[in-house]
């Protein structure tokens, strides 16, 4: 989020220091991510170590807290897992918020920079290993399971009338509203045709923005907030779509990815469903955030940029989910 949360940062720093038994010399807000309920800080400790703090209004799911550590224990080394509290567990409450603390990795996300050839192969290797992991019984009990029943269309329709009469979004809705309603119909139609394939552990948001690396260094995979048991296409959609990152896949990168992942014949209907459903879900989320009267002009402008970018893609006559 671009806007800071409504918290006293001195109290937040003191809470983190006490909870994880450290001395903090600086707490720096990081305007990253598009989740309207989560915020990020860099934590600088007195011993020179740096950490990444995630602050969420409400609660983290049990799967989000438990899965990264489980995967690290299974040898999936790219996973960035939360740091345990001295008294056990990883999640700490702070008023109406919950906190998770992670190691901090330099280099930044690969959304704009793109992946090197070596990293494309590692990307495939990572997802291949992730999709091969069998969850423990305890983990399987808390992981959501794919149902192919999205509520994004309902959210879009509920917000459409408000957008149409909005001073901020009226012109946008006149131009793109019909195309967005068609997208909702497309999602419903594709959901009726999907084949219920074998479920694996999926990250569910594995685009290059959630890959951290320094130059050609190893990948670090972040943002495990919404894992799910689903067909592998739930993750592979991000690789085979042109919508995620400024340097999307081409024939050369696809071959590098396959070298790491292994034999690959994704189901095209599932890929189409996941791509169109993601577009619809993002549109509904951005509509809500742009219409939020408490959002700052900077936050609203950022969300409207992404909203328009998706709408232009969907409204293009050549658009195919």
Buried (B, 14 or more C-beta within 10 A) or exposed (E): BBBEBEBEEEEBBEBBBEBBEBEBEEBEBBEBBBBBEBBBBBBBBEEEEBBBBBBBBEEBBBBBBBBBBBBBEBEBEBBBBBBEBEEEEBBBEBEEBBBBBBBBBEBBBBBEBBBBEBBBBBBBBBBBBBBEBEBEEEBBEBBBEBEBEBEBBEBBEEBBEEBEEBEEBEEBBEEBBEBBBEBBEBBBEBBEEBEEBEBBBBBBBBBBBBBBBEEEBBBBBBBBBBBBBBBBBBBBBBBBBEBBBEBBBEEEBBBBBBBBBEEBEBBEBBBBBBBBBBBBBBBBBBBBBBBBEEBEEEBBEBBBEBBBEBBEBBBEEEBEB
